């Protein structure tokens, strides 16, 4: 079986972090999220993976190469013009072949049982199956109404609180039969949610949803990105079978620095004397935390500099960002100028 990772968009909801960093490279627990996605697919025996690239495409190719470091073989679709989620998949019909295939978003962080999803899809004789999860607040998602057999009846796109008719949301993890490709016209913009799925409903196609109680998070907004980070540090999801926590052996932490709670500190990072790091906090590789600085519930990407006596609370800071000494920041999302 093969899979495709959808990764061509700009992820404007994470601006300014993604102005210079494409969303496939947004780090979760110090590593690009697509690395987690590739290992997730590999864990279910899927080693042939396509990925579409467009925005800062060369960064993605340079980072992941042929995919061998993650146990997969990558095939790239270079899109000069984005043709939508379904349009990207249609362009890979030659790669996907004549077998059932999987589609995953590059901003999905999950340990959802993919084998069960595929089994249910096949047992039902489905053309298309969507993985669904429960959410108390569905106002930022696509809510999906299903009947008692799991057949999809209706979609609600980001319903207002109190107007939702379902608390099941679309994860963006799909299983398709190759016949789905015949429903996607070539060379034009086609979206699964806006074009293909409504057509499946109109035609009464074998279109199902399968609820999972496993972990899933879309890291595409600052709020959900923070939630995913907290959950990874707390062990609610284990990446590649392990909990992401602790201080890299190559990092240097001054004896008088304090580390409290769930904290992950990356390679070659230095934490100065008297600094205080309070979890849930992730500090990437090659960072410098000045003496007396305090970080609380922060996410720092790689090569970040925090000046002495600075105070950061709930701050996300992109690659090569810097904070002057004695600066106080709270609830900020910042990128290097």
N, C-alpha and C positions, 0 to 999 in steps of 0.2 A: 504494500500500500504506500501511496505517496501523499505528501501534504504540501500546502502552500501557505506561507506566512505573508499577510498583507501588511506592507510597511512603507508605502509610498507617500503618505500624507505628511503635512507640515506640523501637525500637532499644535495648532495655534492656541489651544486651551492651556498649554504649558509655557507659553511665552512669558518672560523672555528667555527661559532656559533653553528652548529649542530653536532660537534664532540662529545659533551657530552649531548646534548639535542636533542631528536628525533623531527622530523619536525611537528608531530601533536601538540607538546607543544610550538612551536614558538609563542611568544605572539604578538598579535596585540592590541594596546591600553590597554596593561597591562594584557591581558587574552589570554590563548592558543587559536589559531585560530580554532581548532576543536570544541571548546566550541561555537564559533560563528556559525560554520557549523551545529552543533546539534540543536541549537536554530532556525536556519533558516529552517531546515527540520521540526521541531516541529510546526513552525508557519503555515505550510501547512498540518498539521494533520498527518505527518509521525512520528510515535513514536517507531516503531520497526526498529532498525538500527544495521547493522553489521559493524565491522571495523577490518581490518587486521593489525596485529602488527608483527614486526620482530626486527628492530633496537631499542635497549633500550626498549624492549617491556614492561618490568615490570613498567617502569616509566609511560608509557601511561595508563596501567591498574590501577596503584595506583592513578593516577590523576583523571581519569574519572569514575572509579568504575563501578557501574551498570547503570550509565547514568541518574539516577533519579534526580540528581541536575540540569539537563538540560532539564527535561521533557520528556526523552526518556528511552527506555530499550535497553541497549547495549548487543550485542552478539559478542564475540571476536573470530577472526580466528588467531591462533598463527602459523605463517609460519616459519618452520625451514629453509626452502629454499624458496626464493622469486620466484614465478612462473609467474610474470608479472601481468599487470593490469587485463587482461581477465582471467588469470589463478587463480587469487585470487577470482574473482567473481564466477568462475566455482566451486570452493571448497565450496561455500556457497549455492549451488543449493537447498539443503534441507531446508535451512532457507528461501530462496527467494520464494519458492513455485511455484504456478501456476498463478500468477497474474503479471500485469505490475509492474516494479520496476525501481528505480532511482539509479544512481551511481554518486557520487560527489568526487572530490579530496580533500584531507585534506589541500591543499594550495589554495583552492578557497575561495576568499572573495567576496561575492555577495549579492545583493538583487533582483536578477533576478526573474521574476514572474514564479515560478515553476508550478503553476496551469495552466497558459496559455500554457506552454511548454507541459504539459501532455495532455491538451485538443487538441492541434494541433496534437500531436502524434496520438491520438485516432481517430480524424477526418480523418486523412490521411490513417488510417489503416496501420501504419508503424510498421515494425519490430524493427527499431532502429531510434532514433532521437537525434541529437546533438544540444545543445544550442550554438548559434554563436553570436559573438559581432563584431562590427566594430573596426578596429585598423588602424591608419594611417601608422604605421610601423609594418609590419608583419614578419620581418626578424628573430624574436625570437620565432615565433609561428608556428603552423600548419595552413596554409591558406586553406580555403575550398571553392570550386567552386560549385555553385548550379544553377539549372535552374529556370525559372520563377515560378514554383510550389514548389520550395524548395527542389527538389530532388537533392541529392548529385551527382556530376559528377566527381569530381577530388579532390585530396589532394596535396598540395605542402608543404613539410616540410622545414620550415625556409628558404623561398626563399630569394635570395639576393635582395637588393633594386633595383627596376626597372624591376625585373624579375617576380614579383608577378602577378598572374592572378585573384586575389581576395583580398579584404581587410576584408573579414570575417574570423575570427579565431575560432578555436576549444577551447571551454572553459573547456573541460573535465567534463562537466555536461551532463549526458546521461539519456534517457528514453528507456527502453528495454521491449520487450515482452519476456516471459519466453522461447520461442522457440529459442532465441539467444544462450541459454546454450548448445543446441545440436551442435552448430558450434564451441564449445571450447573443444578441447581434454583434457582429464584429465591427471594430473600428469606430464605435460611438460610445459615449459615456453611459454606463449602465451600473446601477447600484443594487445590491441584493435587497436591502431594506425598502427602497423606494420603488423599485421596478420589478425585480424577479419574484420576490415573495408575494406581493399583491397579485401578480399574475397566477402564481400557483394556487392561491386561494380562489380566485375567480374560476379557474379551470377545474377545481375540485381534485387537484393532484394529491398524491400520497405524501403529504407534508405534515411532519410531526415535530413535537417538542418533547424533550426528555428532561425531567427535573433531576438535578444532582444536589446533594447536600454537602458536597465537597467544597473546598475553598476556591473562590474566584474573586478577582478584583481587576477592574480596568484602571490602569495607572495614569490615564490620560488627562486628569485634572489635578491641580495641586492638592485638593482635599483627599482624593482617593490615593494619590501618590504617597501622601503622608500616612494614610491608613495602611497601605500595603507595607510600608517600611516598618510601622509599629508591629504589624502582624508577623512579619518575617523575624524581627528581633525577638518577639515573644514566643516564637516557635509555633504559631498557629498554622504556618505553612513551612515545610522544610524544603529547601532548595537543593536539588540533587541528593536528596536523602539525608541532609544534615541541617542542623540549626546554625544560622549565621550569627555569630556572636564572638566577642573577644578582641584581643589585640594581636595584630600580625606580628610574628616573631622578629621581623626586620624593623618594626616601629620602635620609637624611643619615647618612653614616658618618664618624666622626671619623678624622682622618689617622693617629692612633696605634692605632686599632682594628685587629684582625687577623681576616681571614676565610679559613678553610682548608677545602678540600674542596668538596663539593657543597652549596651554600647558596642559598636563595631568600629575598630580603628584599622585603617588600611596600611599597606606596605610602605615602609620608609617614612611614615608620618612621624613628626616630632611634636610632643606635648610638653610645654615649658613648665618651669617651677611654679607651684601654687595654682596652676590652672585647675578648673573643675569642669568635668564633663558629666552631664546628667542625662540619662536615657529617657525615652528612646532616641538615641542619636547615632547617626552613621557619619564617620569621617573617612573620606576616600584616601587614595594613595598620594604620597609625596606632598602632604599638607604640612603647614606650620602653624601651631597653636601657641600664641605668645604667652609669656609668664603672666599669671594672674587672670587670664581670660576665663570667662564662664560661658559654656554652651549648654543649653537645655532644649531637648526635643528638636534637634536640628538635623538637617541632611546637607552635608558638604560633599561636593563632588571632588575630583582630583585636583591637586596642585593649588589648593586654596590657602590663602594667608590670612590669619586672624591676629590682629595686633594685641599687644599686652593690655590687660585690664579691659578688653572689650567685653560686652555683654550681649549675647545672642539668645533669643528665646523664640522657638518655633520658626526658625529661618531656614530657607532652602537657598543654597548658594552654588551656582554652576561652576564648571571647570575654570580654573585660574582666576577665580574671584578673589577679592581682597577686602578686608575690613580694617580701617585705620585704628590705631590704638585708642583706648578709652571710648570707643563708639558703642552706643546702645541701639540695638535693633530688635523689633518684635514683630512676628507674623508677617515676614517679608519673603518674597520670592525674587531673587536677584541673579543676574548673570554678569560676567566680566564685561566691562565697557569695550 
